């Protein structure tokens, strides 16, 4: 159990993330994340039945690819 009175199990760090969790982490609306996926410019997602899920590593790898090696921010 994760906390007193909370009956939800503690989930492993390698569990799949929902679009809402990834959007919150990135500070972007879920709709923007969806548009990025549609355009092929966002983090790689997985289809699990009708649902889209993300691996934490895929999101982190995507963020690393955005970093400009010269320290100027996002790569255009």
C-alpha positions as CSV (number, residue, x, y, z in Angstrom):
1,X,0.0,0.0,0.0
2,X,1.2,3.5,-0.8
3,X,-0.1,5.4,2.2
4,X,-2.3,4.9,5.3
5,X,-5.9,4.5,4.2
6,X,-4.9,4.5,0.5
7,X,-5.6,1.1,-1.0
8,X,-4.0,1.6,-4.4
9,X,-0.9,-0.5,-5.0
10,X,2.5,1.2,-5.4
11,X,3.3,1.0,-9.1
12,X,6.7,0.3,-10.6
13,X,8.6,3.1,-12.3
14,X,8.7,1.2,-15.6
15,X,4.9,1.1,-15.8
16,X,3.2,2.6,-18.9
17,X,2.1,6.2,-18.6
18,X,-1.2,7.7,-19.7
19,X,-1.4,10.7,-22.0
20,X,-2.6,12.8,-19.1
21,X,0.5,11.8,-17.0
22,X,2.9,12.6,-19.9
23,X,1.1,15.9,-20.7
24,X,1.3,16.9,-17.0
25,X,5.0,16.0,-16.9
26,X,5.7,18.0,-20.1
27,X,3.6,20.9,-19.0
28,X,1.6,20.7,-22.2
29,X,-2.1,20.1,-22.9
30,X,-3.2,16.5,-23.7
31,X,-4.5,17.8,-27.0
32,X,-1.0,19.1,-27.9
33,X,0.5,15.7,-27.1
34,X,-2.0,14.1,-29.3
35,X,-1.3,16.4,-32.2
36,X,2.5,15.8,-31.8
37,X,1.8,12.1,-32.0
38,X,-0.4,12.5,-35.1
39,X,2.3,14.6,-36.8
40,X,5.1,12.2,-35.8
41,X,7.0,14.7,-33.7
42,X,6.1,13.7,-30.2
43,X,7.2,10.9,-27.9
44,X,6.6,7.5,-29.2
45,X,3.4,6.0,-27.9
46,X,2.0,2.5,-27.8
47,X,-1.5,1.3,-28.5
48,X,-2.9,-0.9,-25.8
49,X,-6.3,-1.9,-27.1
50,X,-8.1,1.4,-27.5
51,X,-5.7,3.3,-25.3
52,X,-2.5,5.1,-26.0
53,X,0.3,4.6,-23.4
54,X,3.9,5.8,-23.2
55,X,7.0,4.2,-21.9
56,X,8.9,6.6,-19.5
57,X,12.1,5.8,-21.4
58,X,10.6,6.8,-24.7
59,X,9.5,10.1,-23.3
60,X,12.9,10.8,-21.8
61,X,14.7,9.7,-25.0
62,X,12.4,12.1,-27.0
63,X,13.3,15.0,-24.7
64,X,17.0,14.2,-25.0
65,X,16.7,14.4,-28.8
66,X,15.2,17.9,-28.5
67,X,18.3,19.3,-26.7
68,X,20.6,21.3,-28.9
69,X,24.2,20.2,-28.3
70,X,25.3,23.9,-28.4
71,X,23.0,24.8,-25.5
72,X,20.6,27.0,-27.4
73,X,17.5,25.2,-26.3
74,X,15.1,23.2,-28.6
75,X,16.3,22.1,-32.0
76,X,14.1,23.5,-34.8
